[in-house]
Amino acid sequence: MAAGLQFDSVPYRALGIPSMLLFGERSTPGQKSVVAAVHAALPQSTVVALPGQAHAAQITAPDLLADALIRHHPWQAASRDCSVPAATASGAASSLPT
């Protein structure tokens, strides 16, 4: 954890939901220590390192980030269908309430 910062893990320990923590393998040691502390506090967390990335993979490697999100999302176990609902003439997805 960064010098001078305190991390209160108690609120995180009560979360009973699957969580994915992403970090770039080239992230700073301080950033990696934050991920490690949050991972230790979250009972159902998974840590995914993005190869060759630093802190801003959403900018430098958006496809890599999207792939990691899709591969590790819990619904992937139930279905491999990642299709997006077709858009209607109004531009709204057809399966969304109007």
Protein Blocks (a to p, Z undefined) as FASTA:
>chain_A
ZZhiacdfklmmmpccdcdddddfkbcfklmmmmmmmmmmmmkbccdddehiafklmlmm
mmlmmmmmmmmpmklmmpccfcdcdddfkopafkbcZZ
